[in-house]
């Protein structure tokens, strides 16, 4: 059963990321499942740290992007919006090149908060980062 309140297309979701950090880092949403989002990010000069491997902050940016987009797709955005409260990440193995793929799945979807788990894998399918983000569900201020 789909958890989404909004039924955005991949093109619509990707266009919304074009002129901000996700677009600058080359992130793309590649799949919208019934209860998950999948996205990619290239491992290249924009996303590497000085030692030539994927920057941990870039991994966290990818995790937060997927978790935040998923959380906001669950709520009625005319009444609520979701913002990150806390994020953590464990970096498990380095990635030097290629493209990482992340999958965000809901752990908890509540009235006032959501928790999403994001698993980021390297081009060989090996887990290189696992992250969890807590999102606050905030009422849109009345006009």
N, C-alpha and C positions, 0 to 999 in steps of 0.2 A: 504494500500500500504506500502510495507516495505521501511524503511529509510536506511537500511544497504548497505554499499558499499561492505563490506566483509561478506561472508557467512561462518562464523566459526561454528564448532560444539561445543556442550557443553564440550566435552572432550578436544578439543583444547584450548578453553577459560580457562578452569580450570587448564590445564597443565601450561599455561602461568603464573599462580599465585602461583605455587608450591613453589618456592624458594625465596619468598619475603614476605612482611608483610601480604598480604591477606592469603597466605598459612599458615603462622605461627598462625594467629588468627582463622584459621578454616573456612574461608569464602569459599563459593561455589556458582557458578552461576548455577541456577536450571532451568531457562527458558529463551529462546530468542524468544520474540514475534516479530510481524511486526515492532513495534515502541517502544519497551520497553525491559528491562532486569529485571530479578528477581534473587535475590541471598539470601543466608542465612548465619548466623553466630551464633555459639553456645554461650550461656551465661554460662560461666564457669570461673574457676580461671584465665585463660589467658585474659579474657575480662571484668572481674568485677573490680570495684574500692574497696578500703578497707572497705566500708560499706556494701559490699555483693550484690550490684546491678550493672547492666550493666554500664560500664564506658562510659561517654559521648564521650570521644575521640575515643573509639572503634566504637561507632555509626557513628561518623564523618568519621572514616577510611572506614567503610562499604559504607557510602554514596559516598565518594570520589572514591572508587574503582569502584562502579557501574557506576557512572557518567563518569569517565575517560574511562572505558572500552567501554561504549556505544558511547561516543564521537569519540573514535578512530575507532570504527567499521563503523562509518558513512562516514569517509573520505578515500580517496585513499592514503594509507600509503606509497606508493612509492613517493608521492608528498608532503604530509602533515602529521603532527602529532599534537595531542591535549594535552595541559597541563592546569592544574588548575590555574585560576587567582584569584578566590574568592570562598569561601564556607561559608555557614552559617547553623546553625542548631538550632531548638527549641526542647528541651527535655521536653516531655509532661507528661510522667508517668514512674515510675521505672519498671524494669524487673529484677527479681532475678534469674531466671533459665529458662531452656528450650532453645529455638532457636528463634531468631528474623528473620523476612523475610522482605526484602527490594525490592521495585519496583522503577526503574528509568524510567521516561518518559520525552520525549523532550518537552520543553516549546518553544525553539527557536533553529533552525538550520540555521545558517548563513554562509556566505563565510569566515568570520574572527573570529567568535565567536559562541559558542553554550551555551544554558542554559538548565540544566536538573533539574527536581524535583525528589527527592528521599523520599519516604514514608516508614518508618520502623515500622513494627507491631510486637506485642508480640505474644506468642503462642496462645492466645485466639482471635487474629485478631484485637486487640485494637491498635490504633495508639500511639506509644510511642515517635517517633521522626519524624520531617519533616525537610528536608534539601533542599537547592538549591545550585547548583554549576555552576559557569561560567567558561567555557573552552575557551582558546585561540586556534585558528587554526593557526598553524605555518608552513611555508614552510620548507621542508627538505632542508638543505644547499646543494648546488651543489658541486660535487666532484672536 
